[in-house]
Amino acid sequence: MSNKKLFKSASIVAFITILGKFAGLLKNTVQGKVFGTTWATDAYTVSLNIPTVLYSIIGVAVSTAFIPLLNETYAKRGKDEMFDFANNIMNILFLFS
């Protein structure tokens, strides 16, 4: 990938990230204006954050452990064993979630 194309892609990702942050700020501002700052809105905010934190933890585990193990399984044992390994991991994650 050329430097120009890489810069363009990175700029798009950065712009979308900043746009998402502003949308979150707007959401929090509207929520505070409409519902106020009570224990109920705090409970609502916490209830939204718990799944996000769990999803982030699982996402980090997948990116740091699962993908390298999947590549290693493919290199050493072949495509069929790789699919069996991936299916086993997905079934375990499904049972826990």
N, C-alpha and C positions, 0 to 999 in steps of 0.2 A: 504494500500500500504506500502510495506516495505521501510525502509530508503535507502537501496541499489537501489531499483527500482526508488524511488523518486529522488535520486541523479543523476541517469543515465538520467532520463527524463529531469531534470533541466539542466543538462550539454548539452544535445542535443539542447534544446531551446536556451541556451546561445550561443552555437557555431553557430547556424543558424542566430541568431541576429547579432553576430559579423561579420559573412560572409556577411549579408545584408548591414551592415554599410560600409564594404570595397567595396562592389559592388556599393553603392551610391557614395563613394569617387571616384572610377574609372569613373563612369558616369559623375560626375561633372568635373573631370580633362579632360576627352575627350571632353566634351562640351565646356569648356573654351579654349582648344587648337584648336578645329575646328572652332568655331564661335566667339571666342574672348569674351571680356567683354564689351558689348555694351548695349544700352537701349533695343534693341530687345531681347537679351538673358535674360535680367532682366525681361522683360514682359513675356517671355516664362516661366521662373521659377515661377513667381507669378501666372500665369495662371494654373500651375500644383499644386501649394500649396493651392489655394482656395478650390477646391473640397476635398482635403485631410483634411483640417481644418473642413469643414462642415461635412464630414464623421466621423471624430473623435468626434465632438460634438454630433452627433446623436448616435454614438456608446456608448458614456458615458451615455447618457440619457437612452438608452435601457438597459444597464447593471445595472444602479443604480435605475431606476424607473420601467421599464416595467416588468422585470423578477420577482421581488418581488410581484408586483401586479398580475401578471399571476399566481404565486403560491398561493396567497391569494384567488383569484377567484376560482381556482381549489379546494382548501380546503373547502371553504364556500358554493360554488354553484354547483360544479360538473364539469364534463368534457365538456358537451355541452356548458355551459355558458363560460367556459374558452376559447373554440374555437371561440365562438361569440365575446368575448372580444379581442382576438388576431386578428381576421379578421377585426374588426373595427379599431384597431390601425394600422394594415398594410395598410388598405385602406386610412386612414388619411395621413400616411407617403407617400403613393404613390401619393396622390393628391398634397401634398406640394412639393414633389421632381419632 
